[in-house]
Amino acid sequence: MSKSEQLSSGLIIIARNTTGQVITRLTCTRSREVVSAMKSARSVLQLKVGAVRVEVHRQEAPTSNYPGKPLAAMSLDDLMGEQTR
């Protein structure tokens, strides 16, 4: 598999701010499983200042805004719901 094929088949975590702008992009290098990526995404949501939503997507071009439907997503509201259970 070529380097470009490896990148295109991987997953990426993106964090968005309140306007929906992508403020962070992290390539998932350890796993290609969405469940594993969401564990990392949860940490990004907790730690990245300004992040209100994280999404897991199939990796696209480095400058992509990832307008399509994510494979998985989580918002700050979801985190708050977890803490009250």
C-alpha positions in Angstrom: 0.0 0.0 0.0 1.4 3.4 -1.0 1.8 6.3 1.5 -1.1 8.2 -0.1 -3.4 5.1 0.1 -2.5 4.7 3.8 -3.4 8.3 4.5 -6.7 8.2 2.5 -7.9 5.1 4.3 -7.1 6.4 7.8 -9.3 8.3 10.3 -9.0 11.9 11.5 -10.4 13.6 14.5 -11.5 17.2 14.0 -12.6 19.7 16.6 -15.0 22.5 15.8 -15.7 25.8 17.5 -19.1 27.4 18.1 -19.2 28.7 14.5 -18.5 25.2 13.0 -14.9 26.1 12.0 -12.3 23.3 12.2 -9.9 24.4 14.9 -7.9 21.1 15.3 -7.1 18.1 13.1 -5.5 15.0 14.5 -4.7 11.9 12.4 -5.5 8.6 14.1 -2.2 6.7 13.8 -2.7 3.9 16.2 -6.1 2.6 15.2 -8.5 2.6 12.2 -11.4 1.8 14.5 -14.0 4.4 15.1 -14.6 3.4 18.7 -10.9 3.9 19.5 -10.8 7.2 17.7 -13.8 8.4 19.7 -11.9 7.8 22.9 -9.2 10.1 21.7 -11.8 12.6 20.4 -13.4 12.7 23.8 -10.1 13.8 25.3 -9.7 16.5 22.6 -13.1 17.8 23.4 -12.2 18.1 27.1 -8.8 19.6 26.5 -9.0 21.9 23.5 -9.9 25.4 24.4 -12.8 26.6 22.2 -13.9 23.1 21.0 -17.6 22.5 21.3 -17.8 19.4 19.0 -15.5 16.7 17.8 -16.0 14.4 14.8 -14.3 11.3 13.4 -14.1 11.3 9.6 -12.3 9.3 6.9 -9.2 11.3 6.2 -9.4 13.8 3.3 -7.1 16.5 2.0 -5.2 18.4 4.7 -7.2 21.6 4.1 -10.6 19.9 4.0 -13.4 21.4 6.1 -15.1 17.9 6.3 -18.6 19.1 5.3 -19.9 15.5 5.0 -21.6 13.4 7.7 -19.0 12.2 10.2 -18.5 8.5 11.1 -19.1 9.6 14.8 -19.4 12.8 16.7 -19.7 14.2 20.3 -20.5 17.6 21.6 -19.9 19.4 25.0 -23.6 18.7 25.7 -22.9 15.0 25.4 -20.1 15.3 27.9 -22.3 17.1 30.4 -24.9 14.4 30.0 -22.3 11.8 30.9 -21.3 13.7 34.1 -24.9 13.8 35.4 -25.6 10.1 35.1 
